[in-house]
Amino acid sequence: MWKGYRDATVGWVEVKEEEESHSHVRQCRSAQFLVIYASRRGILEIWLAGNGPRVAAFNVSTNY
């Protein structure tokens, strides 16, 4: 529960990335994000899961 986010819609996103190293070994890393759409505030926020900081924020229309 987050203060100031009444009636917000939330979702989780996991991003995976594979890359080959110089030794031709594939390495996979992933990150999880919490996405919050606060319709009353007209903002979409993306937070790094866990204790992470806010990664991005976008102003969006409150009328959809």
All heavy atoms as TSV, in Angstrom:
chain	resi	resn	atom	element	x	y	z
A	1	MET	N	N	0.845	-1.170	0.000
A	1	MET	CA	C	0.000	0.000	0.000
A	1	MET	C	C	0.896	1.240	0.000
A	1	MET	O	O	1.816	1.337	0.804
A	1	MET	CB	C	-0.892	-0.030	1.234
A	1	MET	CG	C	-1.862	1.097	1.304
A	1	MET	SD	S	-2.988	0.818	2.662
A	1	MET	CE	C	-4.441	0.486	1.758
A	2	TRP	N	N	0.610	2.140	-0.916
A	2	TRP	CA	C	1.415	3.350	-1.049
A	2	TRP	C	C	0.539	4.558	-0.764
A	2	TRP	O	O	-0.565	4.670	-1.294
A	2	TRP	CB	C	1.977	3.450	-2.461
A	2	TRP	CG	C	3.001	2.419	-2.790
A	2	TRP	CD1	C	2.978	1.095	-2.493
A	2	TRP	CD2	C	4.212	2.643	-3.484
A	2	TRP	NE1	N	4.087	0.486	-2.967
A	2	TRP	CE2	C	4.855	1.402	-3.583
A	2	TRP	CE3	C	4.799	3.757	-4.046
A	2	TRP	CZ2	C	6.083	1.251	-4.213
A	2	TRP	CZ3	C	6.012	3.603	-4.667
A	2	TRP	CH2	C	6.643	2.370	-4.740
A	3	LYS	N	N	1.035	5.465	0.019
A	3	LYS	CA	C	0.298	6.671	0.343
A	3	LYS	C	C	0.199	7.572	-0.892
A	3	LYS	O	O	1.186	7.775	-1.607
A	3	LYS	CB	C	1.010	7.421	1.470
A	3	LYS	CG	C	0.254	8.616	1.974
A	3	LYS	CD	C	0.963	9.233	3.147
A	3	LYS	CE	C	0.156	10.409	3.653
A	3	LYS	NZ	N	0.739	10.967	4.855
A	4	GLY	N	N	-0.993	8.097	-1.165
A	4	GLY	CA	C	-1.189	9.014	-2.275
A	4	GLY	C	C	-1.475	8.350	-3.606
A	4	GLY	O	O	-1.476	9.001	-4.638
A	5	TYR	N	N	-1.749	7.034	-3.602
A	5	TYR	CA	C	-2.006	6.305	-4.839
A	5	TYR	C	C	-3.380	5.639	-4.813
A	5	TYR	O	O	-3.532	4.490	-5.206
A	5	TYR	CB	C	-0.923	5.254	-5.070
A	5	TYR	CG	C	0.412	5.837	-5.446
A	5	TYR	CD1	C	1.290	6.305	-4.481
A	5	TYR	CD2	C	0.795	5.944	-6.770
A	5	TYR	CE1	C	2.510	6.858	-4.820
A	5	TYR	CE2	C	2.014	6.482	-7.131
A	5	TYR	CZ	C	2.859	6.932	-6.141
A	5	TYR	OH	O	4.073	7.464	-6.497
A	6	ARG	N	N	-4.380	6.361	-4.358
A	6	ARG	CA	C	-5.734	5.809	-4.268
A	6	ARG	C	C	-6.250	5.445	-5.662
A	6	ARG	O	O	-6.077	6.182	-6.615
A	6	ARG	CB	C	-6.669	6.826	-3.618
A	6	ARG	CG	C	-8.094	6.305	-3.489
A	6	ARG	CD	C	-8.937	7.283	-2.763
A	6	ARG	NE	N	-8.447	7.328	-1.376
A	6	ARG	CZ	C	-8.888	8.174	-0.471
A	6	ARG	NH1	N	-9.789	9.073	-0.789
A	6	ARG	NH2	N	-8.417	8.143	0.742
A	7	ASP	N	N	-6.880	4.286	-5.759
A	7	ASP	CA	C	-7.463	3.775	-7.007
A	7	ASP	C	C	-6.432	3.593	-8.118
A	7	ASP	O	O	-6.778	3.661	-9.297
A	7	ASP	CB	C	-8.602	4.681	-7.497
A	7	ASP	CG	C	-9.746	4.749	-6.507
A	7	ASP	OD1	O	-9.986	3.745	-5.808
A	7	ASP	OD2	O	-10.416	5.799	-6.436
A	8	ALA	N	N	-5.205	3.364	-7.770
A	8	ALA	CA	C	-4.162	3.144	-8.780
A	8	ALA	C	C	-4.258	1.718	-9.324
A	8	ALA	O	O	-4.740	0.807	-8.660
A	8	ALA	CB	C	-2.784	3.374	-8.179
A	9	THR	N	N	-3.771	1.552	-10.536
A	9	THR	CA	C	-3.669	0.245	-11.166
A	9	THR	C	C	-2.192	-0.123	-11.222
A	9	THR	O	O	-1.369	0.714	-11.592
A	9	THR	CB	C	-4.247	0.284	-12.601
A	9	THR	OG1	O	-5.597	0.745	-12.533
A	9	THR	CG2	C	-4.210	-1.075	-13.239
A	10	VAL	N	N	-1.872	-1.352	-10.826
A	10	VAL	CA	C	-0.471	-1.760	-10.779
A	10	VAL	C	C	-0.243	-3.020	-11.610
A	10	VAL	O	O	-1.173	-3.778	-11.887
A	10	VAL	CB	C	0.018	-2.003	-9.332
A	10	VAL	CG1	C	-0.089	-0.758	-8.497
A	10	VAL	CG2	C	-0.747	-3.140	-8.692
A	11	GLY	N	N	0.988	-3.212	-12.016
A	11	GLY	CA	C	1.371	-4.411	-12.745
A	11	GLY	C	C	2.860	-4.647	-12.590
A	11	GLY	O	O	3.608	-3.761	-12.168
A	12	TRP	N	N	3.272	-5.856	-12.926
A	12	TRP	CA	C	4.673	-6.239	-12.839
A	12	TRP	C	C	5.198	-6.528	-14.230
A	12	TRP	O	O	4.494	-7.108	-15.047
A	12	TRP	CB	C	4.842	-7.489	-11.975
A	12	TRP	CG	C	4.468	-7.263	-10.551
A	12	TRP	CD1	C	3.266	-7.524	-9.972
A	12	TRP	CD2	C	5.280	-6.696	-9.531
A	12	TRP	NE1	N	3.291	-7.168	-8.645
A	12	TRP	CE2	C	4.513	-6.657	-8.345
A	12	TRP	CE3	C	6.592	-6.228	-9.490
A	12	TRP	CZ2	C	5.021	-6.169	-7.160
A	12	TRP	CZ3	C	7.088	-5.738	-8.301
A	12	TRP	CH2	C	6.319	-5.714	-7.145
A	13	VAL	N	N	6.427	-6.138	-14.490
A	13	VAL	CA	C	7.080	-6.398	-15.766
A	13	VAL	C	C	8.447	-6.995	-15.474
A	13	VAL	O	O	9.189	-6.483	-14.616
A	13	VAL	CB	C	7.247	-5.093	-16.592
A	13	VAL	CG1	C	8.023	-5.363	-17.860
A	13	VAL	CG2	C	5.896	-4.480	-16.899
A	14	GLU	N	N	8.775	-8.086	-16.182
A	14	GLU	CA	C	10.109	-8.670	-16.072
A	14	GLU	C	C	10.786	-8.549	-17.433
A	14	GLU	O	O	10.212	-8.918	-18.458
A	14	GLU	CB	C	10.048	-10.134	-15.657
A	14	GLU	CG	C	11.419	-10.748	-15.498
A	14	GLU	CD	C	11.373	-12.174	-14.977
A	14	GLU	OE1	O	10.311	-12.811	-15.022
A	14	GLU	OE2	O	12.430	-12.643	-14.527
A	15	VAL	N	N	11.993	-8.028	-17.429
A	15	VAL	CA	C	12.759	-7.842	-18.653
A	15	VAL	C	C	13.985	-8.746	-18.584
A	15	VAL	O	O	14.726	-8.718	-17.597
A	15	VAL	CB	C	13.194	-6.364	-18.814
A	15	VAL	CG1	C	14.023	-6.188	-20.063
A	15	VAL	CG2	C	11.986	-5.454	-18.816
A	16	LYS	N	N	14.160	-9.558	-19.634
A	16	LYS	CA	C	15.326	-10.436	-19.697
A	16	LYS	C	C	16.192	-10.039	-20.878
A	16	LYS	O	O	15.682	-9.651	-21.926
A	16	LYS	CB	C	14.896	-11.888	-19.856
A	16	LYS	CG	C	14.186	-12.430	-18.640
A	16	LYS	CD	C	13.865	-13.889	-18.787
A	16	LYS	CE	C	13.178	-14.376	-17.523
A	16	LYS	NZ	N	12.895	-15.809	-17.580
A	17	GLU	N	N	17.497	-10.154	-20.675
A	17	GLU	CA	C	18.455	-9.795	-21.723
A	17	GLU	C	C	19.533	-10.868	-21.792
A	17	GLU	O	O	20.114	-11.229	-20.779
A	17	GLU	CB	C	19.078	-8.436	-21.399
A	17	GLU	CG	C	20.089	-7.972	-22.407
A	17	GLU	CD	C	20.691	-6.638	-22.013
A	17	GLU	OE1	O	21.272	-6.550	-20.918
A	17	GLU	OE2	O	20.583	-5.709	-22.815
A	18	GLU	N	N	19.753	-11.361	-22.981
A	18	GLU	CA	C	20.832	-12.325	-23.202
A	18	GLU	C	C	21.925	-11.666	-24.025
A	18	GLU	O	O	21.638	-10.935	-24.961
A	18	GLU	CB	C	20.322	-13.559	-23.947
A	18	GLU	CG	C	19.470	-14.475	-23.125
A	18	GLU	CD	C	19.115	-15.755	-23.851
A	18	GLU	OE1	O	19.767	-16.065	-24.878
A	18	GLU	OE2	O	18.201	-16.443	-23.395
A	19	GLU	N	N	23.151	-11.938	-23.661
A	19	GLU	CA	C	24.275	-11.411	-24.435
A	19	GLU	C	C	25.396	-12.437	-24.450
A	19	GLU	O	O	25.550	-13.212	-23.511
A	19	GLU	CB	C	24.750	-10.073	-23.887
A	19	GLU	CG	C	25.175	-10.088	-22.439
A	19	GLU	CD	C	25.562	-8.706	-21.954
A	19	GLU	OE1	O	24.942	-7.721	-22.349
A	19	GLU	OE2	O	26.505	-8.653	-21.160
A	20	GLU	N	N	26.126	-12.437	-25.535
A	20	GLU	CA	C	27.270	-13.333	-25.651
A	20	GLU	C	C	28.527	-12.608	-25.223
A	20	GLU	O	O	28.763	-11.481	-25.619
A	20	GLU	CB	C	27.432	-13.812	-27.104
A	20	GLU	CG	C	26.707	-15.089	-27.396
A	20	GLU	CD	C	27.045	-15.652	-28.757
A	20	GLU	OE1	O	28.230	-15.672	-29.131
A	20	GLU	OE2	O	26.101	-16.051	-29.438
A	21	SER	N	N	29.319	-13.291	-24.436
A	21	SER	CA	C	30.589	-12.710	-24.023
A	21	SER	C	C	31.658	-13.059	-25.054
A	21	SER	O	O	31.403	-13.759	-26.032
A	21	SER	CB	C	30.977	-13.227	-22.636
A	21	SER	OG	O	31.232	-14.616	-22.706
A	22	HIS	N	N	32.858	-12.609	-24.824
A	22	HIS	CA	C	33.966	-12.873	-25.746
A	22	HIS	C	C	34.286	-14.365	-25.833
A	22	HIS	O	O	34.790	-14.838	-26.840
A	22	HIS	CB	C	35.214	-12.089	-25.333
A	22	HIS	CG	C	35.006	-10.609	-25.416
A	22	HIS	ND1	N	34.874	-9.947	-26.607
A	22	HIS	CD2	C	34.882	-9.676	-24.443
A	22	HIS	CE1	C	34.693	-8.666	-26.371
A	22	HIS	NE2	N	34.690	-8.469	-25.059
A	23	SER	N	N	33.973	-15.112	-24.787
A	23	SER	CA	C	34.244	-16.551	-24.789
A	23	SER	C	C	33.049	-17.344	-25.333
A	23	SER	O	O	32.979	-18.551	-25.164
A	23	SER	CB	C	34.597	-17.018	-23.382
A	23	SER	OG	O	33.505	-16.769	-22.522
A	24	HIS	N	N	32.097	-16.642	-25.976
A	24	HIS	CA	C	30.915	-17.249	-26.595
A	24	HIS	C	C	30.016	-17.956	-25.583
A	24	HIS	O	O	29.357	-18.928	-25.906
A	24	HIS	CB	C	31.300	-18.202	-27.729
A	24	HIS	CG	C	32.099	-17.527	-28.797
A	24	HIS	ND1	N	31.534	-16.616	-29.662
A	24	HIS	CD2	C	33.407	-17.601	-29.131
A	24	HIS	CE1	C	32.469	-16.183	-30.488
A	24	HIS	NE2	N	33.621	-16.751	-30.185
A	25	VAL	N	N	30.035	-17.476	-24.371
A	25	VAL	CA	C	29.159	-18.001	-23.337
A	25	VAL	C	C	28.000	-17.020	-23.186
A	25	VAL	O	O	28.209	-15.824	-23.024
A	25	VAL	CB	C	29.910	-18.149	-21.988
A	25	VAL	CG1	C	28.964	-18.595	-20.899
A	25	VAL	CG2	C	31.071	-19.115	-22.136
A	26	ARG	N	N	26.785	-17.545	-23.279
A	26	ARG	CA	C	25.616	-16.673	-23.146
A	26	ARG	C	C	25.371	-16.346	-21.685
A	26	ARG	O	O	25.346	-17.229	-20.835
A	26	ARG	CB	C	24.379	-17.346	-23.727
A	26	ARG	CG	C	24.372	-17.361	-25.216
A	26	ARG	CD	C	23.043	-17.788	-25.716
A	26	ARG	NE	N	23.031	-17.706	-27.166
A	26	ARG	CZ	C	22.002	-17.974	-27.900
A	26	ARG	NH1	N	20.879	-18.360	-27.337
A	26	ARG	NH2	N	22.050	-17.871	-29.209
A	27	GLN	N	N	25.192	-15.085	-21.433
A	27	GLN	CA	C	24.875	-14.632	-20.087
A	27	GLN	C	C	23.481	-14.024	-20.126
A	27	GLN	O	O	23.143	-13.305	-21.052
A	27	GLN	CB	C	25.885	-13.607	-19.609
A	27	GLN	CG	C	27.286	-14.159	-19.468
A	27	GLN	CD	C	28.264	-13.083	-19.034
A	27	GLN	OE1	O	27.995	-11.901	-19.150
A	27	GLN	NE2	N	29.409	-13.498	-18.541
A	28	CYS	N	N	22.694	-14.349	-19.133
A	28	CYS	CA	C	21.328	-13.847	-19.069
A	28	CYS	C	C	21.165	-13.037	-17.792
A	28	CYS	O	O	21.561	-13.475	-16.717
A	28	CYS	CB	C	20.344	-15.016	-19.082
A	28	CYS	SG	S	18.634	-14.489	-19.092
A	29	ARG	N	N	20.630	-11.862	-17.938
A	29	ARG	CA	C	20.330	-11.056	-16.755
A	29	ARG	C	C	18.883	-10.592	-16.867
A	29	ARG	O	O	18.325	-10.491	-17.961
A	29	ARG	CB	C	21.284	-9.885	-16.596
A	29	ARG	CG	C	21.272	-8.906	-17.722
A	29	ARG	CD	C	22.319	-7.831	-17.494
A	29	ARG	NE	N	22.199	-6.800	-18.521
A	29	ARG	CZ	C	22.819	-5.658	-18.483
A	29	ARG	NH1	N	23.619	-5.387	-17.484
A	29	ARG	NH2	N	22.651	-4.772	-19.435
A	30	SER	N	N	18.283	-10.331	-15.729
A	30	SER	CA	C	16.887	-9.922	-15.741
A	30	SER	C	C	16.654	-8.853	-14.684
A	30	SER	O	O	17.434	-8.708	-13.738
A	30	SER	CB	C	15.966	-11.117	-15.488
A	30	SER	OG	O	16.140	-11.610	-14.190
A	31	ALA	N	N	15.582	-8.119	-14.879
A	31	ALA	CA	C	15.187	-7.086	-13.917
A	31	ALA	C	C	13.671	-7.093	-13.821
A	31	ALA	O	O	12.972	-7.344	-14.801
A	31	ALA	CB	C	15.680	-5.718	-14.365
A	32	GLN	N	N	13.168	-6.830	-12.639
A	32	GLN	CA	C	11.733	-6.770	-12.410
A	32	GLN	C	C	11.351	-5.335	-12.052
A	32	GLN	O	O	12.076	-4.654	-11.312
A	32	GLN	CB	C	11.310	-7.707	-11.279
A	32	GLN	CG	C	11.483	-9.180	-11.593
A	32	GLN	CD	C	12.899	-9.663	-11.359
A	32	GLN	OE1	O	13.611	-9.158	-10.500
A	32	GLN	NE2	N	13.327	-10.622	-12.143
A	33	PHE	N	N	10.213	-4.904	-12.595
A	33	PHE	CA	C	9.748	-3.544	-12.379
A	33	PHE	C	C	8.301	-3.544	-11.907
A	33	PHE	O	O	7.510	-4.395	-12.313
A	33	PHE	CB	C	9.831	-2.735	-13.673
A	33	PHE	CG	C	11.225	-2.611	-14.212
A	33	PHE	CD1	C	11.701	-3.493	-15.160
A	33	PHE	CD2	C	12.067	-1.605	-13.758
A	33	PHE	CE1	C	12.979	-3.393	-15.669
A	33	PHE	CE2	C	13.357	-1.489	-14.252
A	33	PHE	CZ	C	13.810	-2.383	-15.206
A	34	LEU	N	N	7.975	-2.592	-11.074
A	34	LEU	CA	C	6.599	-2.337	-10.666
A	34	LEU	C	C	6.114	-1.131	-11.455
A	34	LEU	O	O	6.762	-0.085	-11.458
A	34	LEU	CB	C	6.539	-2.034	-9.164
A	34	LEU	CG	C	5.182	-1.586	-8.617
A	34	LEU	CD1	C	4.144	-2.685	-8.776
A	34	LEU	CD2	C	5.322	-1.177	-7.165
A	35	VAL	N	N	4.982	-1.280	-12.145
A	35	VAL	CA	C	4.413	-0.195	-12.943
A	35	VAL	C	C	3.134	0.260	-12.256
A	35	VAL	O	O	2.263	-0.559	-11.948
A	35	VAL	CB	C	4.115	-0.669	-14.383
A	35	VAL	CG1	C	3.533	0.458	-15.203
A	35	VAL	CG2	C	5.364	-1.219	-15.030
A	36	ILE	N	N	3.027	1.558	-11.999
A	36	ILE	CA	C	1.864	2.121	-11.309
A	36	ILE	C	C	1.228	3.189	-12.180
A	36	ILE	O	O	1.907	4.131	-12.604
A	36	ILE	CB	C	2.268	2.760	-9.956
A	36	ILE	CG1	C	2.974	1.746	-9.068
A	36	ILE	CG2	C	1.045	3.336	-9.257
A	36	ILE	CD1	C	3.566	2.347	-7.803
A	37	TYR	N	N	-0.060	3.023	-12.450
A	37	TYR	CA	C	-0.821	4.061	-13.146
A	37	TYR	C	C	-1.744	4.703	-12.132
A	37	TYR	O	O	-2.703	4.092	-11.660
A	37	TYR	CB	C	-1.628	3.479	-14.305
A	37	TYR	CG	C	-2.590	4.471	-14.909
A	37	TYR	CD1	C	-2.140	5.681	-15.406
A	37	TYR	CD2	C	-3.945	4.200	-14.968
A	37	TYR	CE1	C	-3.016	6.595	-15.945
A	37	TYR	CE2	C	-4.831	5.108	-15.511
A	37	TYR	CZ	C	-4.359	6.311	-15.999
A	37	TYR	OH	O	-5.229	7.217	-16.528
A	38	ALA	N	N	-1.445	5.933	-11.769
A	38	ALA	CA	C	-2.259	6.691	-10.822
A	38	ALA	C	C	-3.179	7.610	-11.624
A	38	ALA	O	O	-2.779	8.706	-12.028
A	38	ALA	CB	C	-1.367	7.490	-9.877
A	39	SER	N	N	-4.384	7.135	-11.882
A	39	SER	CA	C	-5.297	7.862	-12.764
A	39	SER	C	C	-5.696	9.219	-12.200
A	39	SER	O	O	-5.861	10.179	-12.959
A	39	SER	CB	C	-6.542	7.015	-13.045
A	39	SER	OG	O	-7.215	6.706	-11.834
A	40	ARG	N	N	-5.836	9.324	-10.910
A	40	ARG	CA	C	-6.215	10.613	-10.308
A	40	ARG	C	C	-5.125	11.663	-10.455
A	40	ARG	O	O	-5.398	12.842	-10.552
A	40	ARG	CB	C	-6.545	10.436	-8.827
A	40	ARG	CG	C	-7.812	9.665	-8.600
A	40	ARG	CD	C	-8.112	9.580	-7.128
A	40	ARG	NE	N	-9.317	8.806	-6.916
A	40	ARG	CZ	C	-10.159	9.033	-5.930
A	40	ARG	NH1	N	-9.923	9.996	-5.063
A	40	ARG	NH2	N	-11.228	8.285	-5.803
A	41	ARG	N	N	-3.886	11.210	-10.482
A	41	ARG	CA	C	-2.751	12.127	-10.624
A	41	ARG	C	C	-2.314	12.272	-12.080
A	41	ARG	O	O	-1.511	13.138	-12.402
A	41	ARG	CB	C	-1.576	11.628	-9.785
A	41	ARG	CG	C	-1.879	11.632	-8.292
A	41	ARG	CD	C	-0.810	10.960	-7.474
A	41	ARG	NE	N	0.489	11.593	-7.655
A	41	ARG	CZ	C	1.625	11.054	-7.263
A	41	ARG	NH1	N	1.632	9.875	-6.692
A	41	ARG	NH2	N	2.751	11.687	-7.449
A	42	GLY	N	N	-2.797	11.380	-12.948
A	42	GLY	CA	C	-2.421	11.433	-14.363
A	42	GLY	C	C	-0.962	11.112	-14.590
A	42	GLY	O	O	-0.283	11.767	-15.377
A	43	ILE	N	N	-0.467	10.077	-13.908
A	43	ILE	CA	C	0.945	9.738	-14.015
A	43	ILE	C	C	1.126	8.219	-14.091
A	43	ILE	O	O	0.394	7.459	-13.461
A	43	ILE	CB	C	1.757	10.325	-12.830
A	43	ILE	CG1	C	3.250	10.245	-13.082
A	43	ILE	CG2	C	1.371	9.687	-11.516
A	43	ILE	CD1	C	4.076	11.083	-12.128
A	44	LEU	N	N	2.086	7.801	-14.877
A	44	LEU	CA	C	2.499	6.400	-14.983
A	44	LEU	C	C	3.936	6.340	-14.478
A	44	LEU	O	O	4.816	7.027	-15.011
A	44	LEU	CB	C	2.421	5.913	-16.434
A	44	LEU	CG	C	2.852	4.478	-16.675
A	44	LEU	CD1	C	1.755	3.522	-16.218
A	44	LEU	CD2	C	3.169	4.256	-18.128
A	45	GLU	N	N	4.168	5.533	-13.447
A	45	GLU	CA	C	5.496	5.442	-12.844
A	45	GLU	C	C	6.040	4.027	-12.982
A	45	GLU	O	O	5.284	3.059	-12.899
A	45	GLU	CB	C	5.442	5.805	-11.363
A	45	GLU	CG	C	5.034	7.230	-11.114
A	45	GLU	CD	C	5.011	7.584	-9.647
A	45	GLU	OE1	O	4.851	6.684	-8.794
A	45	GLU	OE2	O	5.159	8.764	-9.348
A	46	ILE	N	N	7.341	3.931	-13.163
A	46	ILE	CA	C	8.020	2.645	-13.234
A	46	ILE	C	C	9.088	2.620	-12.148
A	46	ILE	O	O	9.953	3.503	-12.096
A	46	ILE	CB	C	8.647	2.424	-14.624
A	46	ILE	CG1	C	7.557	2.522	-15.692
A	46	ILE	CG2	C	9.361	1.080	-14.674
A	46	ILE	CD1	C	8.070	2.505	-17.101
A	47	TRP	N	N	8.989	1.623	-11.276
A	47	TRP	CA	C	9.902	1.477	-10.141
A	47	TRP	C	C	10.666	0.167	-10.269
A	47	TRP	O	O	10.100	-0.843	-10.681
A	47	TRP	CB	C	9.121	1.450	-8.827
A	47	TRP	CG	C	8.453	2.740	-8.488
A	47	TRP	CD1	C	7.289	3.223	-9.008
A	47	TRP	CD2	C	8.894	3.711	-7.566
A	47	TRP	NE1	N	6.995	4.428	-8.452
A	47	TRP	CE2	C	7.957	4.756	-7.561
A	47	TRP	CE3	C	10.013	3.806	-6.725
A	47	TRP	CZ2	C	8.097	5.881	-6.754
A	47	TRP	CZ3	C	10.139	4.925	-5.921
A	47	TRP	CH2	C	9.193	5.942	-5.942
A	48	LEU	N	N	11.917	0.159	-9.902
A	48	LEU	CA	C	12.696	-1.064	-9.822
A	48	LEU	C	C	12.165	-1.869	-8.642
A	48	LEU	O	O	11.975	-1.322	-7.542
A	48	LEU	CB	C	14.181	-0.737	-9.627
A	48	LEU	CG	C	15.163	-1.879	-9.742
A	48	LEU	CD1	C	15.073	-2.526	-11.125
A	48	LEU	CD2	C	16.570	-1.377	-9.513
A	49	ALA	N	N	11.883	-3.148	-8.868
A	49	ALA	CA	C	11.301	-3.986	-7.810
A	49	ALA	C	C	12.262	-4.097	-6.628
A	49	ALA	O	O	13.467	-3.939	-6.759
A	49	ALA	CB	C	10.977	-5.366	-8.363
A	50	GLY	N	N	11.713	-4.388	-5.506
A	50	GLY	CA	C	12.508	-4.457	-4.279
A	50	GLY	C	C	12.555	-3.080	-3.645
A	50	GLY	O	O	11.537	-2.437	-3.468
A	51	ASN	N	N	13.722	-2.613	-3.342
A	51	ASN	CA	C	13.880	-1.299	-2.713
A	51	ASN	C	C	14.380	-0.259	-3.695
A	51	ASN	O	O	14.870	0.786	-3.293
A	51	ASN	CB	C	14.877	-1.400	-1.551
A	51	ASN	CG	C	14.416	-2.349	-0.486
A	51	ASN	OD1	O	13.396	-3.012	-0.631
A	51	ASN	ND2	N	15.145	-2.424	0.592
A	52	GLY	N	N	14.266	-0.558	-4.964
A	52	GLY	CA	C	14.872	0.291	-5.975
A	52	GLY	C	C	14.218	1.645	-6.154
A	52	GLY	O	O	13.110	1.876	-5.703
A	53	PRO	N	N	14.910	2.508	-6.851
A	53	PRO	CA	C	14.401	3.858	-7.099
A	53	PRO	C	C	13.377	3.861	-8.235
A	53	PRO	O	O	13.218	2.871	-8.955
A	53	PRO	CB	C	15.660	4.616	-7.544
A	53	PRO	CG	C	16.480	3.562	-8.218
A	53	PRO	CD	C	16.234	2.305	-7.417
A	54	ARG	N	N	12.718	4.987	-8.371
A	54	ARG	CA	C	11.817	5.161	-9.509
A	54	ARG	C	C	12.671	5.323	-10.754
A	54	ARG	O	O	13.579	6.137	-10.810
A	54	ARG	CB	C	10.930	6.392	-9.300
A	54	ARG	CG	C	9.925	6.561	-10.429
A	54	ARG	CD	C	8.925	7.624	-10.124
A	54	ARG	NE	N	9.551	8.934	-10.265
A	54	ARG	CZ	C	8.910	10.081	-10.116
A	54	ARG	NH1	N	7.640	10.087	-9.794
A	54	ARG	NH2	N	9.535	11.217	-10.270
A	55	VAL	N	N	12.380	4.530	-11.765
A	55	VAL	CA	C	13.157	4.520	-12.995
A	55	VAL	C	C	12.663	5.584	-13.960
A	55	VAL	O	O	13.447	6.260	-14.621
A	55	VAL	CB	C	13.102	3.126	-13.660
A	55	VAL	CG1	C	13.822	3.112	-14.984
A	55	VAL	CG2	C	13.664	2.074	-12.715
A	56	ALA	N	N	11.330	5.750	-14.042
A	56	ALA	CA	C	10.758	6.699	-14.992
A	56	ALA	C	C	9.370	7.107	-14.526
A	56	ALA	O	O	8.721	6.405	-13.763
A	56	ALA	CB	C	10.685	6.094	-16.389
A	57	ALA	N	N	8.935	8.268	-15.015
A	57	ALA	CA	C	7.575	8.751	-14.766
A	57	ALA	C	C	7.102	9.480	-16.023
A	57	ALA	O	O	7.877	10.211	-16.650
A	57	ALA	CB	C	7.550	9.681	-13.562
A	58	PHE	N	N	5.855	9.230	-16.380
A	58	PHE	CA	C	5.275	9.827	-17.578
A	58	PHE	C	C	3.932	10.449	-17.234
A	58	PHE	O	O	3.124	9.837	-16.525
A	58	PHE	CB	C	5.054	8.770	-18.669
A	58	PHE	CG	C	6.286	7.994	-19.007
A	58	PHE	CD1	C	6.551	6.776	-18.418
A	58	PHE	CD2	C	7.193	8.508	-19.930
A	58	PHE	CE1	C	7.693	6.053	-18.728
A	58	PHE	CE2	C	8.337	7.782	-20.251
A	58	PHE	CZ	C	8.585	6.565	-19.650
A	59	ASN	N	N	3.704	11.656	-17.727
A	59	ASN	CA	C	2.375	12.264	-17.591
A	59	ASN	C	C	1.472	11.659	-18.645
A	59	ASN	O	O	1.840	11.558	-19.813
A	59	ASN	CB	C	2.462	13.781	-17.794
A	59	ASN	CG	C	3.193	14.450	-16.665
A	59	ASN	OD1	O	3.018	14.093	-15.511
A	59	ASN	ND2	N	4.024	15.421	-16.984
A	60	VAL	N	N	0.299	11.216	-18.212
A	60	VAL	CA	C	-0.669	10.602	-19.130
A	60	VAL	C	C	-2.034	11.237	-18.906
A	60	VAL	O	O	-2.296	11.850	-17.874
A	60	VAL	CB	C	-0.741	9.068	-18.921
A	60	VAL	CG1	C	0.558	8.401	-19.306
A	60	VAL	CG2	C	-1.101	8.735	-17.513
A	61	SER	N	N	-2.887	11.056	-19.876
A	61	SER	CA	C	-4.228	11.607	-19.805
A	61	SER	C	C	-5.016	10.914	-18.695
A	61	SER	O	O	-4.904	9.712	-18.477
A	61	SER	CB	C	-4.945	11.418	-21.131
A	61	SER	OG	O	-6.282	11.797	-21.028
A	62	THR	N	N	-5.832	11.668	-18.015
A	62	THR	CA	C	-6.703	11.079	-16.995
A	62	THR	C	C	-8.015	10.632	-17.608
A	62	THR	O	O	-8.805	9.986	-16.961
A	62	THR	CB	C	-6.983	12.077	-15.860
A	62	THR	OG1	O	-7.562	13.260	-16.428
A	62	THR	CG2	C	-5.724	12.433	-15.124
A	63	ASN	N	N	-8.251	10.960	-18.879
A	63	ASN	CA	C	-9.468	10.545	-19.581
A	63	ASN	C	C	-9.100	9.465	-20.586
A	63	ASN	O	O	-8.447	9.734	-21.569
A	63	ASN	CB	C	-10.085	11.725	-20.332
A	63	ASN	CG	C	-10.449	12.855	-19.401
A	63	ASN	OD1	O	-10.871	12.612	-18.275
A	63	ASN	ND2	N	-10.274	14.077	-19.839
A	64	TYR	N	N	-9.535	8.252	-20.339
A	64	TYR	CA	C	-9.252	7.179	-21.301
A	64	TYR	C	C	-10.498	6.449	-21.687
A	64	TYR	O	O	-11.526	6.515	-21.181
A	64	TYR	CB	C	-8.211	6.196	-20.772
A	64	TYR	CG	C	-8.566	5.513	-19.479
A	64	TYR	CD1	C	-9.272	4.327	-19.486
A	64	TYR	CD2	C	-8.200	6.060	-18.257
A	64	TYR	CE1	C	-9.594	3.691	-18.297
A	64	TYR	CE2	C	-8.520	5.440	-17.089
A	64	TYR	CZ	C	-9.217	4.260	-17.109
A	64	TYR	OH	O	-9.543	3.633	-15.943
